Amino acid sequence: MDAQASEAEGMPVLATQRGDESMDEKSFTIRIPRRWARIGLVALPFYVLFELLAPLVELAGLVLVPLGVLIGAVDADFLWRFLLAAYAYAMVVSLVSVAVEEYAYHRFSRWRDLWGAVVGVVVENIGYRQFTAWWRLRGIWDALHRSPQEWGSMKRSGSRTARAPPAARCAKSPAAAVGP
């Protein structure tokens, strides 16, 4: 199988693996148990305003902002400064999370893996985030139209052996076997 066919199959599978479509579909059928009513009255409106409607706002912005620049309603200089600040902030937050993860758990055994995560931070905000918003919008659409959920087949590729968690690796090391 050539690389292009593999990539073409990968995007739909990635969309279903993300679970964004099913998350939005399930959110229309949530029933809050009586004992959780107080927290549900706070959490559900928050979820609807900030999580469920986010892909709609994000994708509308991707269409309306360039349109606003074309008709002169949006100042292009301000737009570029704002986009630069927004993407820089998003990348800083993601880079800090990668640094904290590495400091706390040492999950990256090679520098190459760490650099891969750093590249992922950049790619996440330019391209991948827009795909995720599109998949979530499709999930909302399917939920509103009560379309049946179809996960399809997902083939695993590029399998690697799973590493033991850090605590398990430490317990197996010869230094950990030495007792008092």
JOTATA-V148352 format. One record per run of one state. SS is the DSSP state (hx for helix, st for strand, lp for the rest). FROM is the first residue (numbers start at 0). TO is the last residue. Records with the same first field share a line. If there is no record, write none. Layout:
BEGIN
SS->FROM-TO ; FROM-TO
END
This chain:
BEGIN
lp->0-1 ; 18-18 ; 27-32 ; 52-52 ; 71-74 ; 105-109 ; 144-164 ; 172-172 ; 177-179
hx->2-17 ; 19-26 ; 33-51 ; 53-70 ; 75-104 ; 110-143 ; 165-171 ; 173-176
END
